[in-house]
Amino acid sequence: MVTINNNFYHYYKQVKLIFLIALGIISFFALFKTAYSSYQQTFTISAYYSPLPGQTRYVTGSYEGDIRLNGNGVHSADGTQVYPGMIAAPSSYAFGTKMNIPGIGIVAVHDRGGAIVHAGQRGHAYDRLDVWMGYGDQGLSRALTWGKRTVNVTVYGIDPNIKENVYLEGFSIAEKFVQNIIVKQKVFTQDLWYGVSGDRVGTLQDYLRELGYYQGKSDKYFGDEVYKALLAFQIDQGIVDSEQEFGAGFFGPQTRSKIEAVFEKRKKDILPVSNLGKNDAGDEVKKLQEALKKLGFDVEVTGIYDEQTIEAVFEFQKENQIIDHEEDLGAGFFGPKTFAKLSEKLASFYEDTINDSNSTPIVKVSYTAFTKDLNPGDSGDEVKMLQQELTNMNLFRTSITGYYGDVTKNAVFKYQQKKGIVENTNSSGSGVFGPKTRDSLNQIIGYRANNKVLIAAKTETFNQAKPVIIAENTADATTDTHSSIFAFDLSLGSTGQQVALLQEQLKKLGFYKSGITTTYFGEITKEAVIAFQIAKGVIAGENDEGAGIVGPQTREILNSLI
């Protein structure tokens, strides 16, 4: 009996060992198959959501507009009910294809979309994916936080053994991840969208104007002109591809971060390196001289660190208490301490430039829009006109009635306080549209009227130049006129009407693909210039010297084609 039991036990151990080996082999091949059937692929991933009535905000400014942009989002193309993390992919990816997307989790393809295209279509470098982020304000917040990204994704294919694992519910890991990698904004800390108004919109208008995108009024209202300017900026920076894309014209997290980064880079580009001294020469010396001149110091921009530059640097150092006497160590030498102070002063200079544009300069002009004083209780056309002007300044926020009541009185007081005419409500004349207040407002209106004349004159000059470019083979277009169209070099970061003319010409020739022309030389303009240069034999490839720069040879060819 003992022998039988021992034999059975021995046989049992052998069977168990064989079973475990077989199980290990099966598991190995299963893992091998999964590992080698999956692959890494780069995708451009955008986000969308489903709007609900009564949200706090909408991307397009209205529920109906967001419905048109995103759809209702109840069921996907394969009939699956939508859920946060659900993927829309090009038709080459079968429904049920599993993927692992960093920041979202393991997901599956259940939807399609008109904008969800393959690499090479509509200028996209990678296949597109779209992630559904939820309903209402929470879904919108997630979608805007995600924005559009280029991501390396693991594609598993259709595998029932791999389970979806999405972590987007509530304040998710993905959102924390995004908050950690996006640069904290210093100026624009909140989203802005179509239809809102206030000081933040005014600051956005100023930034867009400074970067060459916005040419409208500083009325602190997010209307059509701000929308178009912001859209042009987003397209230039690759945040969106077109007006039909989610987030287009919406001032969300990525756009807020980018506009500050672009502006900061622009300020840094004017800073020279430190450790410059007597007899140094070159572009860095030019930057130093230009910066000092901008800050009011007497120096010529020669690119040579001469005696005049030494004196200007010394004056700057003395004014900012870096040194006291010409005999002090480092006097007239542009070292680290002087660099730090110059950087600080230039930053203040640019901030002051923007802040100054928030308030209308007072110019002494002969203009009499308002001919008489107005007091609480008055009514009539002049009161209507006053209310309209105060509305333009975002001080009067109700219907224009023509009656000078408490609301008008309070708006007048806010204007007086802003302009330093009164200190508080107890000051003499507070809330009364008297001589000082009337004169101040007349000067502003006069300044605006004069500005309109100047803008009209510039517009007329610009419009006179445009037909020469647009009309090919114009009979009376002379060689001299051609050579004067593109008269100086243009490159990434350039602004002005020459950039707008360049975009129009490249668009006519089929190289500039954006539907919007601006006065800013961004990445899209650079790509168009490179394509033009390659087509005309100026360069062989995008890495050649001068690629994307409208230099003498490129200008000559452009001018010859006009």
Protein Blocks (a to p, Z undefined) as FASTA:
>chain_A
ZZmmmmmmmmmmmmmmmmmmmmmmmmmmmmmmmmmmgccddddddddddddehiabdfko
paklmmmmnonolacfkopacdehiacddfklcghiacddehibpcddfbdcfklccehi
ahiabdcddddebecjllmmmmmmnopaddddddebjafkbccdddfehjafklmmmmmm
pccdfklmcdcdehiacjklmmmmmmmmmnopaccdcehpacfklmmmmmmmmmmnomam
bfkbghihpacfklmmmmmmmmmmmmmmmpccehiaehiacjklmmmmmmmmmnopacdd
ehpacfklmmmmmmmmmmnomambfkbghihiacfklmmmmmmmmmmmmmmmmmmmmpcc
dddddddfblbdcdehiacjklmmmmmmmmmnopaccdcehpacfklmmmmmmmmmmnom
amblmbghihiacfklmmmmmmmmmmmmmmmmmmmmmmmmmmmmmmmmmmghifklcfkl
mmmmmmcccdehiacjklmmmmmmmmmnopambfbdcfbdcfklmmmmmmmmmmnomamb
fkbghihiacfklmmmmmmmZZ
